[in-house]
Amino acid sequence: MNATTTSAGGRPPRPGPRICLAASGGGHLRQLLDLEPVWGDRAYLFVTEDTALGRSLARDHPVRFVAHYALGQARVGRTLAMLRGAIVNFAQSLAIVWRERPDIVISTGAGAVFWVALWARLLGARFILIDSFARFDAPSKFARIARPFAHHVVVQSAKLKTHWPDAVLFDPMRVLDTPAPAKQPLLFATVGATLPFPRLVDTVLALKASGRLPERVVLQIGDGPRPAVVPDGVELVESLDFGAVQALLRDAAFVVCHGGTGSLITALRAGCRTVAMPRRAVLKEHYDDHQEEITAAFAARGLIESVLDTDDLGAAIDRLRARPPVVATTDSSGLIGWLNGVIDGMTGRLSGGRRTR
């Protein structure tokens, strides 16, 4: 499948710019999937990391993979891994951009797609930077580094607009009035697509062993250590593709997850009672504390329960049992309309598939 010869529907793409959709392999990538009305009938490709979500996406879409690296790896003692990943990513990104020659790069971050955005910009592409929905209070490090060479910058919270007054603001969060669907006695716990999270895994297993979780439990553990003892009523899985996750969420009454926006939004869309345990930098579970920022913002809106300490997880689940579930989603229609306007404005500047800028 080639970005220049097909659209999402398998039809020849409509005339216009070739689009590169660049994001790391978790919630950042899911945000780009929500923008399908922008790219679905155009020539496009995704550039992302080799995660479960990325692999499931590659079944139906043109996807190019790049190596993972993040500046925060140095903070947790993985400097050599960061440098190796950055060097490999640098070369992979150049090869992808040189071969595909996108006219536009749309990116929600993060570090793994920095070189793609920069190489494409140097070769003449327009760059649209959408700072991740994971950032509410201050711009992400990726956005701060990439902003100087971006043609357009989009932020998704009013507070970020105060940092960058010239950015375009679209706040996508919407709470729905529709009742939650019927659920099964199932709790789905997930560490997400990118990093292990043994603290969450061990806490859920301890609660199940103590009898505080009467529901059947499906526990996605990622590539972390496999627990030596698994209580009855728990199914362990290492990874799940996006379709399998959605199928579980249709039935799950409860979700316990890390503090990634992709996991939170997907659970809330399905009407699951959701509690988040953010990864914490002080425990070397992540590169910074942006997950605490995310979960605090969601909890302040009454959408989820959020806990920092393992001892509080059981009580948070009990509180959720006593209140109705919330159904919420992200509405990207405003951003989609704006992006279509920007891209349509480029169409007249392209001639015979070649850039005229």
N, C-alpha and C positions, 0 to 999 in steps of 0.2 A: 504494500500500500504506500503510495507516494503522495507527499503533501501537495504536489502540483497537479495531480490528475484525478483526485476524488474528493468528495465531501462526505459528511457523516452519514448521509442517506445512501451512499454508494453511487450517487449520480455525479456527472461532471459538475464541478463547482461553478458558481456564477462568476462572471468576470470581476476582477478586483485584486486587491493586495493578497499576498500569501502571508499567512499568520502563523507565528510560532507562539505557542502557549507554554510558558516556562514556570515550573514550580517544583518545590521539593515534594516528597512522596506521601504526605499526610493531608492535614487540613488545608494547607495551601493549594494543593491540587484539587481538592473537592470544591473549593471556591471557583476555580476555573470551569469545572464541570457545570456549575450553576449558570454559567454564561453561554451555554450552548446556542441560544438564539442568535448570538453574535457570530460564532464560528461554524455552526453546524452545516450551513450550505455554502461555505467558502472553502478555498484550499487552505489546509491547516496541518499542523503536526504538534504533538506534545513533546516537550523535553522534561524529563523528571528522573527520579531515582528508582532503582530496582527494588520496590517495595511490593507488598501484596496488592495494594491499590493500583500501583503502576502496572503490574503484570496483568491484572484483570482488565485494565483499560486497554492494554495492548492487544487484547483479543479482537477488539472491534474498531480500533482507531490507530492511525500512524503514531507510533511512540518511539522516541530515541532515549536511551538511558545514559545517564552520566553518574560518575562515582560520587558517593556521599562525602562531604567534608563540611565542617563548621568551625568558625573561629573559636567558639566556646569549648571545643575539644581540648584546647590547651589548658583551660581552667580545671579540667578533671584529669590531668596527667596524661593526655593522649596527644601530645604535640607531634610526635613522629607520624601517628596515624593521620592527623590533620594535614601534615605536609605531603605525605604520600597521596592522600585523596585529592588534595588541591592540584598537584602536578598532573595526575591522571586526568582529572576533570578539565584542567586547562587545555590539554591536547584533544580530549574528546569533544569539548565544546567548539573548538576551532574547526575540527573536522566536520561536525554537524552543520555549523553555520556556513562553512565554505561550500558544502554540498547542497544544502537546501536553499540558501540565499533568501531568507524570509524578508518581506517588505515591512512587517510590523512584528514586534515582540510585545506580548502582553504578559506581565509577570506579577504574581503575588509574593514572590520570594520563595525560599530564602537562599542561604549562601551557596548551595549546590548549583544554582542556575545563574550566579553572578557572571561567570565568564561567558555564558551564552548571550546574556543581555549585552555585555560589553563588546564582544566580538561582532555581534550583529550591528550594534550601533556604529562601530568603526567601519563596517562595510556598507553603511548607508541606510540601515533600517531605522524606522521610527520606533521609539521605545515608550510604552505606556506602563508606568509603575503604579500598581494598586497595592498600597500598604495593607498588610494582612488584617483581616477581621480579628485576628488574635491580639491586635494592639489597640487599646482603648485610651491610654493615658499619655503615651509618648511614642514617637516613631520607632520602628524596629531598626536594628543595626543595619540590616540589608537596605532598608529604605534610605537611611542617612548616607550610606556609602554610594548607593546607586542614583540618588536624586540629582546630583549635578549633571548627569548625562541623560536624564529622562526628558522627553518632549512634553509629556503630560504626567501629572501626579494626582492620584485619587486617594483620599482618606475615607475611613468608614466610621468615624466617631467625631462628634462636635468638638471634643477636647483636642483631638489631633489637628483640627482646623485652626485652633489658636496657635499651634506651633508653626504651621505652614499656611498662612492666610491665602496664598495664591493657589493652593490645591483645590481640586473639585471634591465636594463632600457628598457621599451617599451613605446614609445609615440604613442598613438592610433589615435590622431586627424587627420582627412582627410577632405578637402574641395573637393566636387565633381563637375565635369564639366556638369553633367546632368541638364537640365532645370527643374525648379520647376513645379510640376503638377498644373493643373487648380484648382482654388479655388472658394469658395462661399463667399458672403459678411457676414462673420462670424468672430467674435473675441472670442477666448477662453481664459479665465483668470483662473488661478489655484494657490492655496496656497500650493499645494503639499500634501504629504501623511501623514505627521507626526505632524506638529504644526499649530495652527491657525495663521492668519495673517490679522487682521482687517484693518490695514493701507492700504494694497493692495486692499482689498474688497471695502472699503469706497471710495478710489480714483477712481476705475473703475466705481462705481455707480455714483459718482459726474460728471465724464466726460460724461457718457451716459445721465444723466439728463440735462446737459448743451448743448447737441446737438453735441458734438465733436466726438461722435462715431456713425456714421450712420449705422454701421453693427449691425446685431443681435448679442447679447452677451450671452454666456453661462459662468456662473461664479461659480466655485467650491470653496466653503467657508470652508470646513473642519468642525471641531467641535467648531469653534468660534461662537460668538454671531450672531444670525440671524438679518439682517438689518430690521429696522422698516418700511422703505419706499423703495420700489423697482420700478424703472422707467419702463415704457413700453419698451418691446423689450429685457428684461433681464430675463433669466431663471436661477434660483438659484438651485444648487445641493450641498449636503453636501459632498458626496464622489462618486467616479467613479472607477470601476475596470479598469484594464489596457487595456482590449479590447475596452471598451467604450471610453477611452481617445484616443486610436489610431484611432477609427472611427471619432471622432471629429476633430482630427488633419488632417485627409485626406481632410476635407472640409475647415478648418479654414484658412483664409488669414492672420490673426494676432494671436499671442499668447502673453499674458502678464503673467509672472510667477515670482515666487521667484527665488533665486539664486542657486537652486540645480542642479547638473550636470544631473541628470536623466531627469528632466523636460526640460532642455535646449537641450540636445542631442536628445531627442524624438521629440521635436518641429523642430529642424534643419533637422533631417532625413526626416520629412514630407514636407520640403520646406516652412515652415511658417515664415513670417516676425516676429521676436521675440524681445521683450523688457523685460528685467529682472529688478525687483526691489528687491535687496537683503535684507534679514532680517538683522537688525543692533543690535549689542550687547548693544550699548549705549541706545537704546530704549527698551531693554529687550525683543527683538523679537527672539533672539537666544542666544546660550551659548557663542559664540565667533563671530568674523567677517570673518570667512572663506568664507561666501557667497560673500562678497565684493571682496575677492581675486579671486574667481571663475569668477564672472561677469566681472571684470576688464580684466582678461586674455582672455575671449571670445571676449570682445569688442575690445581689442587691435588687435586681428586677423581679425577684420571686420565682425564677425559672427552675432553679436547682437547689440542692443542698451542697455545701462545700465544706470539706474537712481537711485540716492540715496534719492532724495527728491520728495515728492508727486507732487509738483508744476511742475516738469519737465516731468511727464509721457505723458501728451498730446502732447508736442512738440516732444518727442521721437517717438511717434506713427506717427506723421506727417512726420518726417524725413524718417521713414521706407516706407511710402506711395510713396516717391519720388525716391526710389532706388529699384533695382531688388532684389528679395529674394535670399537667400543663401541656398544651400543644402549642408549639412555636416554630417558626421557620425564618428563613431569610428571604426577603423579597428584593431581587436584583433588577426589577423592571426599569427603575430609573437609570441605573448604571448601564444596563443593556441598551437602552435608547440612546444614551450619550455615546457609548462606544460605537454603535452603528453609525451615528452621525459622523464621528471622527473617521471611521474607516471608509464610509461612502464618500467623504470629502477627498480621500486619496485616490479614488478610482480614476478620476480624470487626469491624475498626474502620472498614471502608468500607461505605457504604450507598448503593445505587442509583448506583454509579459516582462518588460524591462523597466527599471526605474528611470524616471525622468528628472528626479531632483538632483 
